[in-house]
């Protein structure tokens, strides 16, 4: 049989445990989301688990005790049309304060017209604004073997989008090491685990001022 002390302890714990669970949920709810909508570069293709640039940015946010949590919705091989088809449910689920939009590079591999890519990205930006989320636009530069005119047109597309919508803009995610072969995997396209810190630095230079 339970004595009076044991019974009182059980009753007390029955109140404490649910309260602790509620507190944990409340703490989590207090954090605002930063949604990353990207392709394999942001999905961490070929990178050690937990070492991709999105994870490293989250670590910096935690170290600074900022009330934000990264939500990585990136998919390897994704295009601007794929991102457009996914963005509304993601906005409704996570209610992000900021969306880091890193799409468009795979469009060139699929032979998309620049106008089509630009239109898709603009629609994503419009939806972000509709859901009161700020957009950080991430540009991408493609190899010169696509032709100088086409390469320049891609860069100008991102610049137009950033200027038209007055966005925080990262012109080239791989800027810090693009010409250093040792920071790319064997395919020559995807950054290595070592390169992720430099990508994270490029992102945080633009992101952290927005969080303060």
Secondary structure as UniProt FT lines:
FT   HELIX           4..29
FT   STRAND          32..38
FT   HELIX           40..43
FT   TURN            44..46
FT   TURN            49..50
FT   HELIX           53..63
FT   TURN            64..65
FT   STRAND          68..72
FT   TURN            76..77
FT   HELIX           80..94
FT   STRAND          98..102
FT   HELIX           105..109
FT   TURN            110..111
FT   HELIX           114..130
FT   TURN            131..132
FT   STRAND          134..138
FT   HELIX           144..146
FT   HELIX           148..165
FT   STRAND          168..170
FT   TURN            173..179
FT   HELIX           181..183
FT   TURN            186..187
FT   TURN            193..195
FT   HELIX           196..211
//
